[in-house]
Amino acid sequence: MEIDKAFGEVLKQKRVHNSISQEELAYLSNLDRTFISMLERGKRQPSLKTIFVLADALETLPSQLISEVEKKLKL
Amino acid sequence: MEIDKAFGEVLKQKRVHNSISQEELAYLSNLDRTFISMLERGKRQPSLKTIFVLADALETLPSQLISEVEKKLKL
């Protein structure tokens, strides 16, 4: 699995787990909703700062998001 | 401290700990040496894939690099 795809799945799963919409995540992270959608579909990859902003909005640690991605990639 | 600066410090500390030069890290990660230098000085920020490629070249996990950054930022 591609890293972007794995990150997108982790992002969506965490957002759904937190019961928030893409619009709410976009608002909380001060990012554009369409960017959130593209990240979730693995069409864009996040920068370091975007990872930190998304983790904060999802009330988790950036390293936690990344370790979930590692699990999906079986690293 | 800025996230980019914190990542740069972590990257340099890990590279020096592994006793490899910027040239060697550039070779191992298939990235440009000047980009490595700018990352270490916090002048550029890495994308998700760059974080994974650098972690692999430094023989660590991406989540480990990110948690070191979190420690520097006291998250």
N, CA and C atoms of all chains as a GROMACS GRO file, in nm:
protein
  450
    1MET      N    1   0.084  -0.119   0.000
    1MET     CA    2   0.000   0.000   0.000
    1MET      C    3   0.088   0.125   0.000
    2GLU      N    4   0.049   0.226  -0.076
    2GLU     CA    5   0.120   0.353  -0.081
    2GLU      C    6   0.106   0.429   0.051
    3ILE      N    7   0.211   0.505   0.086
    3ILE     CA    8   0.209   0.582   0.212
    3ILE      C    9   0.092   0.681   0.214
    4ASP      N   10   0.069   0.750   0.103
    4ASP     CA   11  -0.041   0.850   0.101
    4ASP      C   12  -0.175   0.782   0.128
    5LYS      N   13  -0.194   0.663   0.065
    5LYS     CA   14  -0.321   0.588   0.080
    5LYS      C   15  -0.339   0.548   0.228
    6ALA      N   16  -0.229   0.498   0.285
    6ALA     CA   17  -0.235   0.452   0.424
    6ALA      C   18  -0.268   0.570   0.516
    7PHE      N   19  -0.203   0.685   0.490
    7PHE     CA   20  -0.231   0.803   0.574
    7PHE      C   21  -0.378   0.845   0.557
    8GLY      N   22  -0.427   0.841   0.434
    8GLY     CA   23  -0.566   0.880   0.408
    8GLY      C   24  -0.664   0.794   0.485
    9GLU      N   25  -0.636   0.663   0.488
    9GLU     CA   26  -0.726   0.571   0.561
    9GLU      C   27  -0.722   0.599   0.711
   10VAL      N   28  -0.600   0.624   0.761
   10VAL     CA   29  -0.586   0.651   0.906
   10VAL      C   30  -0.660   0.781   0.940
   11LEU      N   31  -0.642   0.881   0.854
   11LEU     CA   32  -0.706   1.012   0.878
   11LEU      C   33  -0.859   0.996   0.883
   12LYS      N   34  -0.913   0.925   0.784
   12LYS     CA   35  -1.059   0.908   0.778
   12LYS      C   36  -1.109   0.828   0.897
   13GLN      N   37  -1.039   0.718   0.929
   13GLN     CA   38  -1.082   0.634   1.042
   13GLN      C   39  -1.085   0.714   1.172
   14LYS      N   40  -0.982   0.797   1.191
   14LYS     CA   41  -0.973   0.876   1.316
   14LYS      C   42  -1.084   0.981   1.318
   15ARG      N   43  -1.106   1.045   1.200
   15ARG     CA   44  -1.211   1.148   1.194
   15ARG      C   45  -1.348   1.087   1.224
   16VAL      N   46  -1.377   0.971   1.160
   16VAL     CA   47  -1.506   0.904   1.182
   16VAL      C   48  -1.517   0.858   1.327
   17HIS      N   49  -1.406   0.807   1.382
   17HIS     CA   50  -1.405   0.764   1.522
   17HIS      C   51  -1.440   0.881   1.615
   18ASN      N   52  -1.395   1.002   1.575
   18ASN     CA   53  -1.424   1.122   1.656
   18ASN      C   54  -1.559   1.183   1.621
   19SER      N   55  -1.631   1.114   1.530
   19SER     CA   56  -1.766   1.160   1.487
   19SER      C   57  -1.766   1.304   1.439
   20ILE      N   58  -1.669   1.341   1.359
   20ILE     CA   59  -1.673   1.476   1.300
   20ILE      C   60  -1.671   1.464   1.148
   21SER      N   61  -1.729   1.563   1.085
   21SER     CA   62  -1.738   1.564   0.938
   21SER      C   63  -1.608   1.624   0.881
   22GLN      N   64  -1.592   1.611   0.749
   22GLN     CA   65  -1.476   1.673   0.684
   22GLN      C   66  -1.482   1.825   0.704
   23GLU      N   67  -1.605   1.879   0.701
   23GLU     CA   68  -1.619   2.025   0.719
   23GLU      C   69  -1.569   2.065   0.857
   24GLU      N   70  -1.611   1.985   0.959
   24GLU     CA   71  -1.568   2.019   1.096
   24GLU      C   72  -1.417   2.004   1.111
   25LEU      N   73  -1.361   1.899   1.053
   25LEU     CA   74  -1.215   1.881   1.060
   25LEU      C   75  -1.144   1.995   0.987
   26ALA      N   76  -1.201   2.037   0.874
   26ALA     CA   77  -1.142   2.149   0.799
   26ALA      C   78  -1.144   2.275   0.886
   27TYR      N   79  -1.256   2.297   0.952
   27TYR     CA   80  -1.268   2.415   1.040
   27TYR      C   81  -1.168   2.407   1.156
   28LEU      N   82  -1.164   2.290   1.221
   28LEU     CA   83  -1.077   2.273   1.339
   28LEU      C   84  -0.928   2.286   1.304
   29SER      N   85  -0.895   2.243   1.183
   29SER     CA   86  -0.753   2.241   1.145
   29SER      C   87  -0.715   2.361   1.059
   30ASN      N   88  -0.819   2.442   1.029
   30ASN     CA   89  -0.794   2.560   0.945
   30ASN      C   90  -0.738   2.521   0.808
   31LEU      N   91  -0.785   2.406   0.759
   31LEU     CA   92  -0.746   2.359   0.626
   31LEU      C   93  -0.871   2.359   0.537
   32ASP      N   94  -0.849   2.344   0.409
   32ASP     CA   95  -0.962   2.346   0.316
   32ASP      C   96  -1.028   2.209   0.311
   33ARG      N   97  -1.160   2.207   0.305
   33ARG     CA   98  -1.234   2.080   0.307
   33ARG      C   99  -1.193   1.990   0.189
   34THR      N  100  -1.176   2.050   0.072
   34THR     CA  101  -1.141   1.967  -0.043
   34THR      C  102  -1.001   1.906  -0.025
   35PHE      N  103  -0.914   1.978   0.045
   35PHE     CA  104  -0.780   1.924   0.074
   35PHE      C  105  -0.792   1.804   0.167
   36ILE      N  106  -0.881   1.818   0.267
   36ILE     CA  107  -0.905   1.706   0.360
   36ILE      C  108  -0.955   1.584   0.281
   37SER      N  109  -1.047   1.610   0.191
   37SER     CA  110  -1.104   1.501   0.110
   37SER      C  111  -0.994   1.435   0.027
   38MET      N  112  -0.908   1.516  -0.033
   38MET     CA  113  -0.801   1.458  -0.117
   38MET      C  114  -0.700   1.382  -0.031
   39LEU      N  115  -0.672   1.434   0.088
   39LEU     CA  116  -0.581   1.361   0.179
   39LEU      C  117  -0.641   1.224   0.212
   40GLU      N  118  -0.772   1.222   0.244
   40GLU     CA  119  -0.836   1.097   0.284
   40GLU      C  120  -0.838   0.997   0.169
   41ARG      N  121  -0.840   1.048   0.045
   41ARG     CA  122  -0.840   0.957  -0.071
   41ARG      C  123  -0.698   0.927  -0.119
   42GLY      N  124  -0.600   0.978  -0.045
   42GLY     CA  125  -0.462   0.947  -0.083
   42GLY      C  126  -0.415   1.020  -0.207
   43LYS      N  127  -0.489   1.125  -0.245
   43LYS     CA  128  -0.454   1.201  -0.366
   43LYS      C  129  -0.354   1.313  -0.335
   44ARG      N  130  -0.340   1.348  -0.209
   44ARG     CA  131  -0.241   1.449  -0.166
   44ARG      C  132  -0.166   1.391  -0.046
   45GLN      N  133  -0.044   1.440  -0.026
   45GLN     CA  134   0.019   1.398   0.098
   45GLN      C  135   0.042   1.521   0.186
   46PRO      N  136   0.036   1.502   0.317
   46PRO     CA  137   0.048   1.613   0.410
   46PRO      C  138   0.194   1.651   0.432
   47SER      N  139   0.215   1.777   0.464
   47SER     CA  140   0.348   1.818   0.509
   47SER      C  141   0.357   1.790   0.659
   48LEU      N  142   0.476   1.812   0.712
   48LEU     CA  143   0.498   1.791   0.855
   48LEU      C  144   0.399   1.875   0.937
   49LYS      N  145   0.387   2.003   0.901
   49LYS     CA  146   0.298   2.093   0.978
   49LYS      C  147   0.153   2.049   0.968
   50THR      N  148   0.113   2.002   0.847
   50THR     CA  149  -0.025   1.957   0.829
   50THR      C  150  -0.052   1.835   0.917
   51ILE      N  151   0.046   1.745   0.930
   51ILE     CA  152   0.030   1.628   1.017
   51ILE      C  153   0.007   1.675   1.161
   52PHE      N  154   0.084   1.775   1.204
   52PHE     CA  155   0.069   1.825   1.342
   52PHE      C  156  -0.067   1.894   1.361
   53VAL      N  157  -0.108   1.973   1.262
   53VAL     CA  158  -0.236   2.046   1.274
   53VAL      C  159  -0.353   1.948   1.276
   54LEU      N  160  -0.347   1.846   1.189
   54LEU     CA  161  -0.455   1.746   1.185
   54LEU      C  162  -0.459   1.665   1.315
   55ALA      N  163  -0.342   1.628   1.365
   55ALA     CA  164  -0.339   1.550   1.490
   55ALA      C  165  -0.402   1.631   1.603
   56ASP      N  166  -0.368   1.758   1.608
   56ASP     CA  167  -0.424   1.844   1.713
   56ASP      C  168  -0.577   1.851   1.701
   57ALA      N  169  -0.625   1.870   1.578
   57ALA     CA  170  -0.770   1.879   1.554
   57ALA      C  171  -0.840   1.747   1.588
   58LEU      N  172  -0.768   1.637   1.574
   58LEU     CA  173  -0.824   1.504   1.602
   58LEU      C  174  -0.796   1.461   1.746
   59GLU      N  175  -0.736   1.552   1.823
   59GLU     CA  176  -0.707   1.527   1.965
   59GLU      C  177  -0.623   1.401   1.983
   60THR      N  178  -0.520   1.389   1.901
   60THR     CA  179  -0.424   1.280   1.916
   60THR      C  180  -0.285   1.338   1.894
   61LEU      N  181  -0.183   1.254   1.905
   61LEU     CA  182  -0.045   1.298   1.880
   61LEU      C  183  -0.007   1.268   1.735
   62PRO      N  184   0.074   1.354   1.675
   62PRO     CA  185   0.121   1.326   1.539
   62PRO      C  186   0.188   1.188   1.529
   63SER      N  187   0.269   1.155   1.629
   63SER     CA  188   0.341   1.026   1.624
   63SER      C  189   0.242   0.909   1.629
   64GLN      N  190   0.127   0.933   1.693
   64GLN     CA  191   0.024   0.828   1.699
   64GLN      C  192  -0.036   0.805   1.560
   65LEU      N  193  -0.063   0.915   1.490
   65LEU     CA  194  -0.116   0.902   1.353
   65LEU      C  195  -0.016   0.827   1.266
   66ILE      N  196   0.112   0.864   1.280
   66ILE     CA  197   0.217   0.804   1.195
   66ILE      C  198   0.236   0.656   1.230
   67SER      N  199   0.223   0.623   1.359
   67SER     CA  200   0.242   0.480   1.392
   67SER      C  201   0.126   0.397   1.340
   68GLU      N  202   0.005   0.458   1.331
   68GLU     CA  203  -0.108   0.386   1.268
   68GLU      C  204  -0.078   0.361   1.120
   69VAL      N  205  -0.015   0.461   1.057
   69VAL     CA  206   0.022   0.445   0.915
   69VAL      C  207   0.124   0.331   0.902
   70GLU      N  208   0.220   0.329   0.993
   70GLU     CA  209   0.322   0.223   0.991
   70GLU      C  210   0.256   0.086   1.004
   71LYS      N  211   0.155   0.077   1.090
   71LYS     CA  212   0.085  -0.053   1.109
   71LYS      C  213   0.021  -0.096   0.979
   72LYS      N  214  -0.042  -0.001   0.910
   72LYS     CA  215  -0.108  -0.033   0.782
   72LYS      C  216  -0.005  -0.079   0.679
   73LEU      N  217   0.116  -0.022   0.688
   73LEU     CA  218   0.222  -0.056   0.593
   73LEU      C  219   0.305  -0.173   0.641
   74LYS      N  220   0.267  -0.223   0.762
   74LYS     CA  221   0.340  -0.336   0.826
   74LYS      C  222   0.491  -0.307   0.834
   75LEU      N  223   0.526  -0.188   0.883
   75LEU     CA  224   0.669  -0.154   0.903
   75LEU      C  225   0.716  -0.207   1.038
   76MET      N  226   0.922   2.673   2.000
   76MET     CA  227   1.006   2.642   1.884
   76MET      C  228   0.916   2.603   1.767
   77GLU      N  229   0.953   2.641   1.646
   77GLU     CA  230   0.879   2.605   1.524
   77GLU      C  231   0.896   2.455   1.494
   78ILE      N  232   0.789   2.395   1.435
   78ILE     CA  233   0.793   2.251   1.402
   78ILE      C  234   0.908   2.220   1.306
   79ASP      N  235   0.927   2.304   1.206
   79ASP     CA  236   1.035   2.277   1.109
   79ASP      C  237   1.172   2.275   1.179
   80LYS      N  238   1.191   2.374   1.270
   80LYS     CA  239   1.320   2.384   1.344
   80LYS      C  240   1.340   2.257   1.429
   81ALA      N  241   1.233   2.218   1.496
   81ALA     CA  242   1.242   2.100   1.584
   81ALA      C  243   1.275   1.977   1.501
   82PHE      N  244   1.209   1.964   1.386
   82PHE     CA  245   1.237   1.846   1.300
   82PHE      C  246   1.382   1.850   1.252
   83GLY      N  247   1.429   1.970   1.216
   83GLY     CA  248   1.567   1.983   1.168
   83GLY      C  249   1.667   1.939   1.271
   84GLU      N  250   1.642   1.980   1.396
   84GLU     CA  251   1.734   1.940   1.505
   84GLU      C  252   1.732   1.790   1.527
   85VAL      N  253   1.612   1.731   1.522
   85VAL     CA  254   1.600   1.585   1.541
   85VAL      C  255   1.673   1.513   1.428
   86LEU      N  256   1.652   1.562   1.306
   86LEU     CA  257   1.715   1.499   1.189
   86LEU      C  258   1.867   1.502   1.202
   87LYS      N  259   1.921   1.619   1.236
   87LYS     CA  260   2.067   1.632   1.248
   87LYS      C  261   2.120   1.545   1.362
   88GLN      N  262   2.052   1.548   1.477
   88GLN     CA  263   2.100   1.469   1.592
   88GLN      C  264   2.104   1.320   1.558
   89LYS      N  265   1.999   1.274   1.487
   89LYS     CA  266   1.992   1.131   1.453
   89LYS      C  267   2.102   1.098   1.350
   90ARG      N  268   2.122   1.188   1.252
   90ARG     CA  269   2.224   1.164   1.150
   90ARG      C  270   2.364   1.155   1.214
   91VAL      N  271   2.392   1.254   1.302
   91VAL     CA  272   2.522   1.257   1.371
   91VAL      C  273   2.537   1.134   1.460
   92HIS      N  274   2.428   1.097   1.528
   92HIS     CA  275   2.430   0.976   1.615
   92HIS      C  276   2.466   0.853   1.532
   93ASN      N  277   2.416   0.851   1.407
   93ASN     CA  278   2.445   0.736   1.318
   93ASN      C  279   2.579   0.752   1.246
   94SER      N  280   2.651   0.862   1.280
   94SER     CA  281   2.784   0.890   1.221
   94SER      C  282   2.782   0.888   1.069
   95ILE      N  283   2.683   0.952   1.010
   95ILE     CA  284   2.682   0.965   0.863
   95ILE      C  285   2.678   1.112   0.825
   96SER      N  286   2.734   1.142   0.710
   96SER     CA  287   2.739   1.280   0.662
   96SER      C  288   2.608   1.314   0.591
   97GLN      N  289   2.590   1.443   0.563
   97GLN     CA  290   2.472   1.482   0.486
   97GLN      C  291   2.475   1.414   0.348
   98GLU      N  292   2.596   1.404   0.291
   98GLU     CA  293   2.609   1.340   0.158
   98GLU      C  294   2.561   1.195   0.166
   99GLU      N  295   2.605   1.125   0.272
   99GLU     CA  296   2.566   0.984   0.285
   99GLU      C  297   2.416   0.972   0.306
  100LEU      N  298   2.359   1.060   0.390
  100LEU     CA  299   2.214   1.055   0.412
  100LEU      C  300   2.140   1.087   0.282
  101ALA      N  301   2.194   1.183   0.206
  101ALA     CA  302   2.132   1.217   0.077
  101ALA      C  303   2.134   1.094  -0.015
  102TYR      N  304   2.246   1.025  -0.017
  102TYR     CA  305   2.259   0.905  -0.101
  102TYR      C  306   2.161   0.797  -0.055
  103LEU      N  307   2.160   0.771   0.076
  103LEU     CA  308   2.075   0.664   0.132
  103LEU      C  309   1.926   0.691   0.111
  104SER      N  310   1.890   0.818   0.116
  104SER     CA  311   1.747   0.854   0.108
  104SER      C  312   1.705   0.897  -0.032
  105ASN      N  313   1.809   0.902  -0.120
  105ASN     CA  314   1.781   0.942  -0.259
  105ASN      C  315   1.721   1.084  -0.265
  106LEU      N  316   1.769   1.168  -0.172
  106LEU     CA  317   1.728   1.308  -0.169
  106LEU      C  318   1.850   1.395  -0.200
  107ASP      N  319   1.827   1.521  -0.227
  107ASP     CA  320   1.937   1.611  -0.261
  107ASP      C  321   2.006   1.660  -0.133
  108ARG      N  322   2.140   1.668  -0.138
  108ARG     CA  323   2.213   1.707  -0.016
  108ARG      C  324   2.171   1.847   0.032
  109THR      N  325   2.151   1.939  -0.063
  109THR     CA  326   2.115   2.074  -0.018
  109THR      C  327   1.977   2.073   0.048
  110PHE      N  328   1.889   1.983   0.002
  110PHE     CA  329   1.757   1.971   0.066
  110PHE      C  330   1.774   1.920   0.209
  111ILE      N  331   1.863   1.821   0.227
  111ILE     CA  332   1.891   1.770   0.362
  111ILE      C  333   1.942   1.885   0.450
  112SER      N  334   2.033   1.964   0.395
  112SER     CA  335   2.090   2.076   0.471
  112SER      C  336   1.979   2.175   0.510
  113MET      N  337   1.890   2.204   0.416
  113MET     CA  338   1.782   2.300   0.446
  113MET      C  339   1.684   2.242   0.547
  114LEU      N  340   1.656   2.113   0.537
  114LEU     CA  341   1.570   2.048   0.637
  114LEU      C  342   1.632   2.062   0.776
  115GLU      N  343   1.763   2.033   0.785
  115GLU     CA  344   1.831   2.037   0.915
  115GLU      C  345   1.832   2.178   0.974
  116ARG      N  346   1.832   2.280   0.886
  116ARG     CA  347   1.830   2.418   0.934
  116ARG      C  348   1.688   2.472   0.950
  117GLY      N  349   1.590   2.383   0.930
  117GLY     CA  350   1.451   2.426   0.949
  117GLY      C  351   1.401   2.518   0.841
  118LYS      N  352   1.473   2.522   0.727
  118LYS     CA  353   1.435   2.612   0.617
  118LYS      C  354   1.333   2.546   0.523
  119ARG      N  355   1.321   2.417   0.530
  119ARG     CA  356   1.223   2.342   0.451
  119ARG      C  357   1.152   2.245   0.546
  120GLN      N  358   1.028   2.208   0.507
  120GLN     CA  359   0.967   2.104   0.589
  120GLN      C  360   0.945   1.980   0.501
  121PRO      N  361   0.954   1.862   0.561
  121PRO     CA  362   0.942   1.739   0.486
  121PRO      C  363   0.796   1.704   0.461
  122SER      N  364   0.773   1.632   0.351
  122SER     CA  365   0.641   1.575   0.330
  122SER      C  366   0.636   1.442   0.403
  123LEU      N  367   0.517   1.382   0.404
  123LEU     CA  368   0.499   1.252   0.470
  123LEU      C  369   0.598   1.150   0.412
  124LYS      N  370   0.606   1.143   0.280
  124LYS     CA  371   0.696   1.043   0.217
  124LYS      C  372   0.842   1.070   0.254
  125THR      N  373   0.881   1.199   0.258
  125THR     CA  374   1.019   1.234   0.293
  125THR      C  375   1.049   1.189   0.436
  126ILE      N  376   0.953   1.204   0.526
  126ILE     CA  377   0.972   1.159   0.664
  126ILE      C  378   0.998   1.008   0.666
  127PHE      N  379   0.920   0.934   0.586
  127PHE     CA  380   0.937   0.788   0.583
  127PHE      C  381   1.073   0.749   0.520
  128VAL      N  382   1.111   0.818   0.413
  128VAL     CA  383   1.237   0.786   0.346
  128VAL      C  384   1.356   0.817   0.436
  129LEU      N  385   1.350   0.931   0.505
  129LEU     CA  386   1.459   0.969   0.596
  129LEU      C  387   1.468   0.872   0.714
  130ALA      N  388   1.352   0.834   0.769
  130ALA     CA  389   1.352   0.741   0.882
  130ALA      C  390   1.416   0.608   0.840
  131ASP      N  391   1.382   0.563   0.722
  131ASP     CA  392   1.438   0.436   0.672
  131ASP      C  393   1.589   0.449   0.658
  132ALA      N  394   1.634   0.560   0.600
  132ALA     CA  395   1.778   0.581   0.582
  132ALA      C  396   1.851   0.593   0.715
  133LEU      N  397   1.780   0.640   0.818
  133LEU     CA  398   1.840   0.656   0.951
  133LEU      C  399   1.815   0.534   1.039
  134GLU      N  400   1.756   0.431   0.978
  134GLU     CA  401   1.730   0.305   1.049
  134GLU      C  402   1.648   0.326   1.176
  135THR      N  403   1.543   0.405   1.161
  135THR     CA  404   1.450   0.425   1.272
  135THR      C  405   1.308   0.425   1.214
  136LEU      N  406   1.208   0.440   1.298
  136LEU     CA  407   1.070   0.446   1.252
  136LEU      C  408   1.029   0.593   1.235
  137PRO      N  409   0.946   0.622   1.135
  137PRO     CA  410   0.897   0.758   1.119
  137PRO      C  411   0.831   0.810   1.248
  138SER      N  412   0.753   0.726   1.314
  138SER     CA  413   0.683   0.770   1.436
  138SER      C  414   0.783   0.804   1.546
  139GLN      N  415   0.900   0.738   1.542
  139GLN     CA  416   1.004   0.768   1.642
  139GLN      C  417   1.062   0.907   1.617
  140LEU      N  418   1.086   0.939   1.490
  140LEU     CA  419   1.136   1.074   1.457
  140LEU      C  420   1.035   1.179   1.502
  141ILE      N  421   0.906   1.152   1.473
  141ILE     CA  422   0.801   1.250   1.506
  141ILE      C  423   0.785   1.263   1.658
  142SER      N  424   0.801   1.152   1.731
  142SER     CA  425   0.785   1.166   1.877
  142SER      C  426   0.902   1.244   1.938
  143GLU      N  427   1.020   1.235   1.873
  143GLU     CA  428   1.133   1.318   1.918
  143GLU      C  429   1.101   1.466   1.896
  144VAL      N  430   1.035   1.494   1.784
  144VAL     CA  431   0.996   1.633   1.754
  144VAL      C  432   0.896   1.680   1.859
  145GLU      N  433   0.801   1.592   1.892
  145GLU     CA  434   0.701   1.626   1.995
  145GLU      C  435   0.769   1.660   2.127
  146LYS      N  436   0.871   1.581   2.161
  146LYS     CA  437   0.944   1.606   2.289
  146LYS      C  438   1.007   1.745   2.286
  147LYS      N  439   1.067   1.780   2.173
  147LYS     CA  440   1.130   1.913   2.162
  147LYS      C  441   1.025   2.023   2.174
  148LEU      N  442   0.904   1.995   2.125
  148LEU     CA  443   0.797   2.096   2.129
  148LEU      C  444   0.716   2.086   2.258
  149LYS      N  445   0.757   1.988   2.342
  149LYS     CA  446   0.686   1.963   2.471
  149LYS      C  447   0.537   1.944   2.450
  150LEU      N  448   0.500   1.858   2.354
  150LEU     CA  449   0.357   1.827   2.331
  150LEU      C  450   0.315   1.715   2.426
   0.00000   0.00000   0.00000
